[in-house]
Amino acid sequence: MSTNQIQKKLQEVIEHGDTRLLKMLYAVAKEYSDENFVVPGKPMTTKVFQNRIQSAKKRIASGQFTKHSDLEKEIKTW
């Protein structure tokens, strides 16, 4: 569903919604608008992202990773 289609459907729901539904939708919208979704730093390009994935796969294949159980033990020492 496209953004326009979603907007139209939501508008229909809002126009026909009861007070309870409207309060819920308002609460969700308010919470969303109050959030700070800006992540500091420079956006990653697709190329950089793909390179990082390949690099991680190579590290995993060569055994360069930490097991979950080892990580849990390490966390306890923090």
N, C-alpha and C positions, 0 to 999 in steps of 0.2 A: 504494500500500500504506500502510495506517495505521501509526501508531507502535506500537500494540498488536500488529498483525500482524508487524511487523518484529521486535519483542521476542520474540514466540513462535517465529518462524523462527530467530532467533539462538540462543535457548535450545535448540532442537532440534539445531542445528549443534554447539553447545558440548557437549551431552550425548553426542553421537555422534562428536565430533572426536578425532583422535589428538593426541599430544603436540605435534607440529610445528604443527598448526593452532592449538591452544590457546595455544602460545607466541606465535604471530603475532598472534592476537586480543588477547592480554594486552598485547603491545607497543604495538599501536595504541591500545588503551584507556588505557594508562598515559600515552602521549604526549599523547593528547587531554586527559586530566585534568590534566596538568602545564602545558598551555597556558593563557595568560591571554587569554581572548577578550573581555574587557571593554574596550570602546572608551570613552575619556574623552569627556565632554560629554553634551549632552542629545539624546535620540533625535529624529530628524527625522520630522515628521508626513507623511502621504501628501500632504496639500495643499501643504506647503512643498516636498516633493520634486517634485511635478508642476509647481509654479511655477518651480522651478529648471530643470527640463527645458525648459519653454517659453521661458524667458529664454535659455538656451543655444542653442536652435534659432534664436531671433531674431538672436543675435549671429553665428551661423554664416551665416545667410542674408544678413546685411548685410556679411559679409566680415571681421568682427572675430574673427579666430582666427590662430594661428601654425601655419605649415606645418611638417610633420615635419622637412624638410631644414633649415629655419631654426632650429628648436629644437635640432637636432643641432649646428649651428654655435655657437649660444649656449651650449650645455652645455660645449663645449670651452674657453670663456673663464672658466668658474667656477673 
